[in-house]
């Protein structure tokens, strides 16, 4: 078998594997697909308007995390609205066992004080936190996420931020339970949270 035949065979194999993966993904609704790995997640410390906030501060609670920024036009407010509706649909006893965290990856504009005001429009059970670029980069790596600054010179904002759009569920022991697509409904998120309570 010459080099050209080997290359052709490898391409066919890659297409076959890719097709199988696509078929399997279609069997499961995208919004409910999860990414779980024992190597993802872990404790971190960022900053709210009231001071440092660590994930370990909420041991004994289910933590729901979303990473984004306050100038996000649609995905972030939608995800926070879904989190709020999910929490509001729970009993008081259930909701007491849950903490929401909104991590801003845009610390230049999203000060802890601005974040507190922003999340205040959603739910008192969601805390806005951020940090230095180095602190944020560490958290983003820990959770298998990404973000990047995109210059928009013709916009009044001058830049926007591309970022991962996942809702992370952390169990009561501080371990990552699931990374859910942001497109799930409030009822679906509430069900996923209650499974960890």
C-alpha positions in Angstrom: 0.0 0.0 0.0 1.6 3.3 -1.1 1.4 6.6 0.8 -1.5 7.9 -1.3 -3.6 4.8 -0.6 -2.8 5.0 3.1 -3.9 8.7 3.2 -7.1 7.8 1.4 -7.8 5.0 3.8 -7.2 7.2 6.8 -9.6 9.9 5.4 -12.3 7.2 4.8 -11.8 6.0 8.4 -12.1 9.5 9.8 -15.3 10.1 7.8 -16.8 6.9 9.1 -16.0 7.7 12.7 -17.2 11.3 12.3 -20.5 10.1 10.8 -21.0 7.6 13.6 -20.5 10.4 16.2 -22.9 12.7 14.4 -25.6 10.0 14.3 -25.1 9.3 18.0 -25.3 13.0 18.8 -28.6 13.3 17.0 -30.1 10.6 19.3 -29.7 13.0 22.3 -31.1 16.6 22.4 -28.2 19.0 22.1 -29.4 21.1 25.0 -29.2 18.2 27.4 -25.9 16.8 26.2 -23.3 16.9 29.0 -19.5 17.1 29.3 -18.2 15.5 32.4 -14.7 14.6 33.3 -13.0 14.0 36.6 -10.2 16.3 35.4 -12.6 19.3 34.9 -13.7 21.7 37.6 -12.3 22.3 41.0 -12.1 25.1 43.6 -11.3 28.7 42.7 -11.5 32.1 44.3 -12.8 35.2 42.5 -14.3 38.5 43.7 -17.8 39.8 44.4 -18.7 43.3 45.5 -18.7 41.9 49.1 -15.2 40.4 48.8 -13.5 37.1 47.8 -15.8 34.2 46.8 -14.6 30.7 46.6 -16.4 27.7 45.2 -15.6 25.9 48.4 -17.7 28.5 50.3 -20.7 26.7 49.0 -19.8 23.1 50.0 -23.1 21.5 50.9 -25.0 23.3 48.1 -25.5 22.6 44.5 -23.7 25.4 42.5 -24.9 26.5 39.1 -22.2 28.4 37.1 -22.4 30.4 33.9 -19.5 32.3 32.4 -20.1 35.4 30.2 -20.2 39.2 30.4 -22.8 41.9 31.2 -22.6 43.5 27.7 -23.5 40.2 26.1 -26.6 41.0 24.0 -28.5 37.7 24.2 -26.9 34.5 25.4 -25.9 35.7 28.9 -29.2 37.4 29.8 -31.1 34.4 28.4 -29.0 31.9 30.4 -29.4 34.0 33.6 -33.2 34.2 33.0 -33.3 30.4 32.6 -31.4 30.0 35.9 -33.7 32.4 37.6 -36.9 30.7 36.4 -35.4 27.3 37.4 -34.7 28.5 40.9 -38.1 30.3 41.2 -39.9 27.0 40.2 -38.4 25.2 43.2 -39.7 24.9 46.7 -38.1 27.2 49.2 -36.4 24.2 50.8 -34.9 23.1 47.5 -33.8 26.6 46.4 -32.1 27.1 49.8 -29.7 24.3 48.7 -28.7 26.0 45.4 -26.3 28.9 44.7 -25.9 30.5 41.3 -22.6 32.1 40.1 -22.2 34.4 37.1 -18.5 34.6 36.3 -17.7 37.6 34.1 -14.7 37.2 31.7 -14.7 40.9 31.0 -13.2 42.4 34.2 -12.3 45.7 32.4 -16.0 46.6 32.2 -17.5 44.3 34.7 -16.4 45.4 38.1 -17.7 43.5 41.1 -20.0 46.4 41.9 -21.4 46.5 38.3 -21.9 42.7 38.4 -23.8 43.0 41.7 -26.2 45.5 40.1 -26.5 43.4 36.9 -27.3 40.0 38.6 -29.7 41.9 40.9 -32.0 42.2 38.0 -32.3 38.4 37.9 -32.2 36.6 41.2 -30.9 37.2 44.8 -29.6 33.6 44.6 -27.1 34.5 41.8 -23.8 36.2 42.7 -21.7 38.0 40.1 -18.0 37.4 40.4 -14.9 38.2 38.4 -11.1 38.6 38.8 -7.9 39.5 37.1 -7.1 38.0 33.7 -4.7 35.5 35.3 -7.4 34.4 37.8 -10.0 34.1 35.1 -7.7 32.2 32.7 -7.1 29.6 35.5 -10.8 29.1 36.1 -11.6 28.9 32.4 -8.9 26.2 31.9 -10.2 24.3 34.9 -13.6 24.1 33.4 -12.6 23.3 29.8 -14.1 26.7 28.7 -12.8 29.5 26.6 -13.1 33.2 26.0 -11.5 35.8 23.7 -11.7 39.5 23.3 -12.9 40.5 19.8 -12.2 44.1 18.7 -15.2 45.9 17.1 -13.7 49.2 16.1 -17.0 50.4 14.4 -19.0 49.7 17.5 -19.6 52.0 20.5 -18.5 49.2 22.8 -15.1 48.9 21.0 -14.9 45.2 21.7 -17.0 42.1 22.5 -16.2 38.8 24.1 -16.6 35.4 22.5 -17.1 32.8 25.2 -18.3 29.3 26.1 -22.0 29.1 26.6 -22.5 26.2 29.1 -24.2 26.0 32.4 -22.0 24.1 34.8 -23.6 22.1 37.6 -21.4 21.5 40.7 -22.5 18.9 43.2 -22.6 19.4 47.0 -19.1 18.1 47.4 -17.7 20.7 44.9 -17.2 18.3 42.0 -18.4 19.0 38.5 -21.6 17.0 37.9 -22.4 18.2 34.4 -21.8 20.9 31.8 -25.2 21.6 30.1 -26.0 23.5 26.9 -27.3 27.0 27.5 -30.4 26.3 25.3 -32.1 24.0 27.9 -35.5 25.2 29.3 -36.0 26.3 33.0 -37.8 23.0 33.7 -35.0 21.0 32.3 -32.4 22.9 34.3 -34.6 22.6 37.5 -34.8 18.8 37.0 -31.0 18.6 36.5 -30.4 20.7 39.7 -32.9 18.7 41.8 -31.0 15.5 40.7 -28.0 16.9 42.7 -29.9 18.0 45.8 
